[in-house]
Amino acid sequence: MSFRFRPGGTKQVVLKQVPYYTAFNPRSIGGCVLWLDAADTSTITGTSPVTAWQDKSGSNNTMTYTGSPTYRTTSDLKLGCITFNGTTSFNSGTDSMYYSGFSVSQPFTVFVVATKRLSSNINYSFVIEPNSGSSSVILYAGLQLAIYAGTANQSTSPVLSFVANSKRIYSAVFNGSSSLLAYDGNATSSLNPGTASWPGVYLGRDWAGTYDSGDYGEILFYNSALGTSQRQQIESYLIQKWGLSGSLPSDHLHNTKPAGIPAVSILNTKGFNLIASLLSGFMSTYYNLSGPYALVNIANSVSANSASIVNIWSVSVPTAAKGKNGILALFFNLYASAFTVGQVFDYGVYIDGVSQLLNDTGTIRYVQSTASTYALSSNGVSLGSNGLVQLLIPVSFLTSASQIQIGLKNSTAGMTPINSALPGYTSNILTATGTINTGNYVPQTLFVTGGSNYYTVPTNTSVGVPTGVYVYLWGCGGQTTHMSGGGGGFVSGYYSCAPGTTLLYVVGSTAGTALFYGGGGSAQNQQGGGFSGIFLSNAGGIAQSNAIAIAGGGGAGVLFPGGDVGSGWGGYPNGGAVNRKINNVFSYSPTITGGTQTAGGLGATTINNGSALSGGPVTDGQGRSGSGGGGWYGGGGNAGGGNGQPGAGGSGYIGNVNGATGGIGLTANAAYENGTDLPLGEFLAGNSVIYTRYPGGRTSPYYASPYGQSSGANPTGAVVIIPAIGTSATQIGVSAALYSG
């Protein structure tokens, strides 16, 4: 027991015992997939009958009923229990509870708090089993604590003599080759239960329709074979909570460190007695700031290598404690997808940003020494330097005090309060390696061959299971004769989709007006650049309704005697218009314009206008005027005639914003950049001059020169598809109390 100090009726200090287990949460041990707690009435629907028993594990394995199980507090499980109505005949009862969605395979661990309600030994005191028949593993207690596996009872030793209304705590650890059974913390011999998995779970009956006569207080399942210290910690929690009447083995963890005391042994009470004396004399009010222990997402993102404190948890200062002194008792640890050996951060405790730690830095440095999902400590075991954090801090509150905070700085790795996704690879990969959809598969990421093809999101890769894809798209630059063609645009971002999703991608080229080449405008010689894009693959094919992202293509460049002219670039939200030089002043053409988010670009005539996905064509067949680039909407083209102008660029697409409607769009992290429209500056007879731009930045790890640039020959765009790997939110678990005057 721990103690809370409260003033008595005659103003003397009163010591009130508080169970240690209230500071312990079974979910603090990872892998809890079922937690049924009859002591928590908020989880129980109905009383007679009980129609549902809500799962507290977070896995939503809520049990529903048949027959008429009841809820009561009149058995020796006085905190509450679910009662089933079996009688002296095995199958005269009809009550049970069942959930078909529950699924667990060995290894797993189960804990049961139950009472045998009747005196006859022919009745079960509890039965927990899957719904898959007699070949499954069954854990039950009738004449004896036993496992039923296959065709034979595999009984334990010693045999238990069950007495009516005697509560017991049962533990069973299954690992696929052997098992351990324990009652009241006493482990029995190991047995072989086979390797059965549980596709569903019954409470209160077996597969043959035999019903039990027991009361159930609490049931816990974990999807791993817990070790001795973890098993005994759960047993200690249940022993304290339900009031164990039996005897524990002398070496049980509960005898020296009951659940709820993460860092100290109750055998050494000198320090505790000193604190109790101080508290009883001066600090008569107890405030539970955070408890029992439970994991929650950190409050703010922690940037890597930042020297600024970031608050990851806070709680309000109790109103009655403001302006007073006190002692803050605090424990916390962190949980994430992975903490690596050598990972470092500094932590501190603050009141409204002022450190409460008495040292020269105001923080404590922690260095992780064990690869783990936890940092600082787990199950009472330190995971690094200064890792076993149980702090007792003298505090003095101003009358204006607002928040008690835990903060971090100088972390060698970033931490996020939300689930996120990052690119799984940080460079272009030209050829896939490994076995597809396995843990050694490295997929191809760069695609530069003009045309369309299919891409299926892998179900597994060398960096993990994808949550979607990051895409990086460069539209194709326009062809050029003497004058520079417009550069292709750039678009990138994240698209969330399930592993196995098939996408359709287009690498833009100048091969023609067909959409599977990106829809550049047609011309006898100089073609507009085609868009590059990602579409959802279905019967609709390459259509705006299937579009996820598009990078517009550039307009074609041609000779324009008597002046300097630049072709329109592919871009977002609009493609570039033709850039003309008139009287030594450059300006964008009002008549030959780029595509927008809602319409095609204007051409020399309406026939030369751009349209959805397609650039405007050249119409007179002389091939000396530029056609428009393809895009979400294509750019306008020219009417030809030998002395025409270059074409305009197509627009990009990232989602239904800026007026765009009808597509699918990127999920997050959309970015974009325009191509170039730099004019030639002077005519160089017989030569092609190429002006280049590097959409997405030439320092991008995914950029592959010269794709996306304009070119005198046959430029193409580029498509990069990177599997995105999910990262979980970092969580913090806190137990905190304040003792104040």
N, C-alpha and C positions, 0 to 999 in steps of 0.2 A: 504494500500500500504506500501511496504518497500522502501528503497532507495539505489541506487547505486551511487557512487561518481566518476565522471569522469572529467578530465581537459577540460575546454572549449577552444574555438579557441583563446581567448586572455589570456590563462593561468589561468583564474579564475576558481574556482571549480564549476562544474555543478552538480545539484542534479537530478538524473533520477529515476522516480517512477518505481518500479517493483512489479507486483501483488503478494500478499501473496500466492495465489493458486498455483503458480509455484513451491512452496516448499511442495506441498501436492500431494499425489498420491492416487487415489481411491482404489488401491489395498492394501493400508496400513490398510484398514478395511477388516477383513477376510471375505471370502465367496463370493468374486466377481467372478461370473461365466459367465458374458457377459458384454463386454465393447466396444461399438461402438462409435467412435469419429471422426466426419467429419472434425474437425479442424486439424487432423493429416492426411495430404494427403498421407503419406506413407502407410496408411491402405486401400486406395481406389484404385481399379483397374478399369481403364477406366473413362471417363467423360460423354459421351453421346453415348451409354448407360454406366452406371456403372455396371460392370459385377460381382464384388465381393466387400464386405465390411469386412475387416479383424477384427477379435476379438482381443482386447488387454488384455483380462483378463488372458490369459495363458491357457484357456480351449479349444481353437481351435474351437470355435463356429462361424466360418466365414459364413456370409450371402452371398447367391447367388441370381440371379435376374430372373424375368420374365418381359416381356415387355421392356420398355426403360426408367428406372429411370435415372435421370441425376444428375451430381454434379455441384454446382454453388456457387458463393460467392456474388450474387447480391440481395439476400433477406436480411431481417434484421438480419439473422444469418450470419454475414459477415465473420466469421471465416471459414465458409464452411458448406454445408448441402447437403443431398440427397433429391431430389425433386421427388414426384410422381404426375402423370398427371390426376388425377380425375378432372371432370368438374362439371357443375351444376346438372348433372344427376348422381345418386348414382353409377351406374354400367357401365358408359360409358368408364371409365378408365380401363387400363389393367396392370398397373405397380404394382409390389410388390417385396418384398425380403423374402426369406424363408431359414431356416436351419432345417433339420429333426433331426439332432443329438442332438440338444439342449434339455436338460431335466431338469426340476425343479419342485418340488412338494412343496406345502405349508408346512411350512411357507416360504415366500420369499418377497423381496422388490424390486421395480422397480422405476427408475427415467427416465424421458423423457424430453429432451429439444426440443420443436417443435413450429412451426408457422403455423397458419391457412392462406393459401395462397389466397383463394378466399373470396369474401364478402358475398356470400349467406350462410345463416345459415343451409341449408340442407346438407351441406358437412361436413364430418369429418375433423378435423384438424390433428388427428392421430388415428390410430388403431393399437394396439398390442394385439395379441391373439395367442392361441395355434391352432394346426391344427386338433383338435379332435371334432369339431362340436359344435352345439348350446348349449349343456349342459356345456360347458367350461366357465371359467371365461374370460371375455374380458374387457380390460381397453381401453376406448376411450373417445374422446372429440369431440362432434358435436354441437348440440344445447346446450348441457350441459356436464359438466364433469361427467362421469358415469361409473358404472360397469354393465356389462351384465352377469348375472349368471342364468343358468337354463332357465326359460321361461319369465322372467320379467326384465325390466330395473330397476336397483336399483340406483336411481339418488341421487346425493349429494345435500347438501344445504350449501351455497347459489348456485343458478344456475348462471353460468358464461355467460356473453354476449360476444361472440367471435367477435373480430374485425379483418379484413383482415390485414395480415402482422404484427400481434402483437405476439411477442414471449413470451412463458411462460415456466416455469419449473414445471413439474408435478411429484409428488411423490405418491406412493401407497405401503402400507404395508399390506400384507395378512398373516394371521396366522391360517387359517383353520376354524375359528369360527367367526371372525369379520375382518373388514378392516378399514384402515385409508387412506383417500385421502387428498392430499394437492396440492395447486397451488401457486406458488411463495412463498412457505413456510407457507401458511395459511392452517391449517388443517380443514377438514370438519367433519361431523358426521361419526360415525362408522357404517359400513354396514356388512351384512353377505354374503360373496361371495361363500359359499360352500367350498368344500375341493378338488377341481379339481387340477390335476397336468398337467404340460405342456410337452408333448412328443416332441414338435417341436414348432417353433415360426414363425409367420407371421408378417411382417411389411407392412403397407400400404393397407391392405385389411382385411375383416372379412371372416368367414367360408362360408358365403353365396355368396361370390364374390362381395361384395360391396367394392369399392376402395375409398381411401381418396384423399384429395387435399392438403396434408401438406408437410412441409419441416422438416426433422429430422436433428438435430445438434448433439445430443449425447444421448446414451441410456446405462443405467447401471442396471444389475440384480445382486442381492445378494441372496444366498440360506438360508437366515434366516430373521426373522422379526426384523429389526434394531430398536433400541431404539431411543428415541427423540433426544438425543445428537448426535448419529451417523447419523441419518437422516439429522439433521440440518447441520452437518459438510459437508456432501455430497452436500446439497443444497447450502451452502456457497461457496463451490468450483465451482459449476455450475453458481451461481449468479455472482461471480467475472469474471469467464471466458467468459460468454456469454452476460454480460451487462444487468442485469435485469432492466426492466422499471417499473414494478409494485411495490407496497409497501409491505414491510415485516411486520409481527407482531412485536410489540415492544419488546417482550421477546425472539426474535430469537437469537440464538447463534452468528449469523453473525454480529449482532450489537455490540457485545463486544469482540469477538475473531474469526475473519475470519479464514477460513481454510488456513493453512500454517503458523499459529502462534501456536506452540504446547504448549507454557508454559506461555506466558504473555498476559495481557489484554491491548488493545490499549487505554483504558480509563486512565491508569496511564502512562503518557508519559514523566515524569521527567527523568527517567533513560535513556529512548530512546533518548531524546533530548540531554542529556549530551554526549552519545556515538556519536550521529550525529554531534555534535559540534567538538568533537575530530577528528572524521573521516574526516569531511569537511576541517579541518585545516591542517592535516598532512598526511592523508591516501587517496589519490585521485584515486587509482586504485582498482578495484573490480575484484576478481577472483572467479568464481563459481567452487568450488572443487568437489561438489557432490550434484546434484539436477536435477530434483525434487526427493523427497524421493522415494526410491524403495528398496525392500528387495533383498539381494544377499547372497549367502553362505559365511560364515566366511572364512578367508583365510587359517587358520591353525587350527589343532586340539588342544584343551585345555585339558590337563590332570587334573584329579581330584586331589585336594590338592597339587598342584605344586606351589612352591614359585617363580618360574621363569615366567617372563612376556612373554606372547605369543601374537604376533600381529595378530589381527583378521580382520583388515582393514587398508589399506594404500592408499595414493595418492601422486603423485609426487609434489614436491615444484615447483611452477611456475618459469620458468627460470628468468623472469624479477624481481622476488621477492628475489632472492638469494643475500645475502649481505645486506639486508634491514630489517627494523623493520615492524611489522604489528600487526593486531588484527585478531585472528582466531575465527570465530563464528561457533559453531558446536552443532548439536543435533544427538543423536543416540539411538536406542533401539534394542533389540534382539527378535527373534522369533524362537520357537522350538516346538516340539510335546507337551512338558509340562515343566513348571517351577513350582516347588513345594514351599509351604510355608516354610520359613526358609532357602531356598537356598541362598548361599552367594558367592560373588566374589568381587575382587577389580579391579577397572578400572582406566586407565590413558591415557593421550594424550602425544605423544612423537614426537620428531624430530630426526630421525636416532637413536632411542633408548634412547634419553635423555628426561626425564620427563619435561613437561611444566607446571605442576601444582605446585602452590606455597604453599606447606605444608610440614610437616616433613616426610611424607612417599612417596610423589610423586604420590599417588593414592587416590582414594575415595572408601570407602567400601559401597557396596550395599547389602541389605538384602531383599529378596522377602517376601512380606506380603500377597499376594493374589495368589491362584492357577490360572495360566493363561498360555496361549501359548506365551504371551509376557512377557519380563522382562524390568525393568526400568520404562516404561510408555506405555500407549496405548490410543489413541484418546484424548490426553491431560490430562489423569488421571494417577497419580503416582501409581505404583504397589508395592512400597516398600520404604525403607529409601534411601534418595538421589536418588530417582527414576526419578524425572522430570528433565532430564538432558538437559539444554540449556546453553552451556558454552561460555563465552567471554574471550579469553585467549590472553594476550600480548605475542608476539613471536618475536624472533630475529634470523634471518637466517644467518648462515655462508655462504660464497661464495661457499662452497662445499656441502651445504645442499641438501639432496636428497629426503627423504620421510617424510611425516606427517603420524603418525600412531595412531591407537587406540589399546590398549593392555589390557589383563586380566591376573590376577594371583590369587592364593588362592581360586580357585573355588571349592565348595564342590561337584560339579558334573562335569563330563567330557562333553565336547562339540565337535562335529565332523563336518567337512566341507562337508562330503559326506553322502549320504544315506547308512545305514549299517543294519546288522541283527545280533541279539544276541540270544543265547538259552533262551527260555521262562521259563524254569524250571532249578533249580540248584541242583537237587538230583534225585535219581532213584525213580520211581513210579511203584509199583508192580501191582496195580489194577486201572483201570479207574473209575472215579466217575463223577456224574453230568449227564446232558442231552447232548448227543453227538451233536457237531456242534452248540452249544449255548455258551453264555457268562459265563456259570457256569461249562463248561466241562473241566475236568482235565484228560488228556489222560494217559494211561499206557506208560511208557518209557523204561522199562527194559524187555528184552526177553532172556530167558536162556534155553528153551526147544529145544533140538537138532532137526533140521529139518528146513523146509522152510514154510513160511506163507506170507500173504499179509498185507500190512499196507497202509491205506488211510490217506493222510494228512488232518487233520480236516479243515473245512471251518471257524470255530471259536473256541476259547478256552477261559479259564478264564484269560489268559494274553493277549488276542487280536487275530487278524487274522494273521495266519502264512504267511510268505513270502517264506517258504521252510522248510528244516529240517537240524539240526546238527546230525551227526551220529558218534557213538563211537563203534568200532568193535574190539573184541578180538578173534583171531583165537583159535582153540582148540589145546591143548597140546597133544602130542603122548602118547599112552599107554606104560606101562613100566613093565618089569620083571627084578628085581634086579638093572637094570641100569635106570637112569633117562631118560624119554622121553623128547624131545625138547619142550620148551614152545611155545605157540602160539604168533604170532605177534600182533601188535596194529596199527590201522589206524583210524584217525578221520578227520572231516572237515564239511564244509557247502555245501549243495546242494540246489540251487535255483529252486523252482518249484511252480506251482499254487496250492492253496487250492483245495482239491478234487483229486489230483494226487495219483494214486495207485502205490505203490512200492512193490517189492518182496524181502523179506529178508531171509537169511540163517543163522541159528545158527549152527556153525560147531560142529561135534561130531565124535566119533570113531565107528559109527554104520555101516560103510561100505564105498564102493567106490562111491555110488550114489551121484550125484551132489547136490541133495536136502539135503544131510547131510554134504556137504562141500568137497566131493571128496578125502577123505583120502585114501592112498594106501591100498590094500587088503593084508591080511595075515591070517593064521590059528588062531593065538592068538593075536599078538601085531599089532594093527592097527595104521596107521599114523593118526594124527589129521586132521580133516576137516577144511577148511577155513570158516570164517564168512564173509558175504558180503551183499551189498545192490544192487539191480538191478531194472531197470525200468520194470514195469510189462506190457508185451505185448505178442503177439503170440510167440515171440522168446524164452521166458522163461529164464532159467538160462543159459546164454551164455555170452561170452566175449563182444559181441556187445552191450549187455544191462547193462554191469557192470558200476556202479557208484563208488564203493569202495570195496576193499577186504582186509582182514587181513589174512595172510597165516597161515596154521596149522603147528605144529611141527612134526618131524619125530618120529617113534616109537623107544623105547629103549629096548635093549635085553642084555643078558649076553654075555660078550666077554672074555673068559678065557685067562689069561696071560697078561692082560693089562687093562687100563682104557680108556673108550670111552664115548664120549658124543653125544647124538643125535642132529641132526641139528635143529635149531630154525626156526620158521616162522618169516619172516622179510621183510623189504623193503630197497632198491630196489630188493635185492636178499635174498632168503632164505639161512639159514646156512647149510654148508657142515658138514659131520660127523667129529667130533673132536677126533683125535686119539693120544695115548701116545706111542711113540716109543723111546726106549732108554732114558726114563724119560723126553722126550721132547714132548710137545703137538704140533700138527700141524693139519691143516684142510686137509681132504682127497681130492686129485685131481680127484678121480674116483667116489666118491659118493657125489654129490654136490646138492646144493639147486636150486630151480627154479629161473629164472631171469625174466626180463621184456619182453624177446623175445622168451624164449624157456624153456622147462622142464629141471629139473636137471638130471644129469647123474646117472645111476644106475650101478650095478655090470655087467650087460649086457644091450644091447639095449632094451630088453624086460622089464627091470626094470627101464627104464628112466621115468621121469615124463612127463606130457603133459598138455595141456590147462585145467586148473581147477582141474586136477586129479594128485594125488601123484603116484609115481612108486610102483608097487606091489612086494611082495615076490612070487617067482615062483615055489619053490619045495615042498610046502605043509607042511614042517616040523615046521614052525611057530616059529623058533628060531632066525630069522633075522628080522630086522626092515623094515617096509614099509615107503615110503615117505609121507610127509604131503601135503594136498591139498592147492591150492593157485591160483593166477592169472596164474602162471605156477607151477605145483607140483614139489616136491623134488624127488630125485632118491631113489630107494629101493635096496634091496639085493637079491642075488640068493639063499639064505638059505643054508641048509647043516648042521645046528646044531651049527656051530662055526662062524656064520656070524656077521655082524656089524649092528649097528642101522641105521635108515633111515635119510635122509636129509629133510630140511624144505621147505615148499612152499613159494612163493613170494607174497607180497601184491600188491595192485594197488590203485593209487590215481588219475590217469589221464594219458593222452597220452604224457608222458614225460619219459626221460631216456630210450628211445627206444620203449616204449609201444605204440601200435597202436590198433585201433578198438573198444575201449570202449567209455563210455560217460564221466566219470571222475567227481570229485568233482568240485564245482564252486569256492571255496575259502577256506582259513584257513586249508589246509591239514597239518596233523602232523602224525608222525609214530614213532614206537619203535620196536626193535627186542625182541624176546623171549630169553631164556637162553639155553646154551649147556653145562652147567657145568657137567663134568664127575663125576663118583661116588667116585673115590679116592681109594677105596678098596672094595673088594667083601665081602658082608655080607650075608652069606648063609641063605636062607629062608626069607629074609626081602626085602621089597621094600623101596628104599630111594627116596624121592621126592625133587627135586630141583625146587624152585619156582622163578618166576620173576613177576614183577608187571607192565605189559605193560600200558603205559599212566600214570604211577606213582601211587603208592598206596594212595596218597593224593587226587587223582582225585575224585570229588564228584560223578562221575558216575561209579567208579570201584566197582565191586561186587566180592569179593574173594569167592571161588578159581577159578572162571571162567577164562579161558585162560592159566591156569597153566598146567603143566604135572601132571599125576596122575596114580597110579597103577590100578585104577578101570576103570571107564568110564567117563573121563573128557569131558566137553563141552566148547565151546566158549561162547561168550555173545554178544548181539546186544543192543545198546541203541539208541533210536530215539527221539530227542527232537524237538518239533515245534520251528522254528525260528521266532522271532517277529521283524519286521522292526522298525528301528529308523530313523527319518528324520534328514536331515542336519540342523544344527543351522544356522539361517540367521541373518543378520544385516541390519538395515535400517539407512542411514546416510543422513543428510542434512548439508553441510559444505560450508562456504565461507571465503575468506581471503580479508581483506582490508589492502593495503600496500602503501608505498610511491612511 
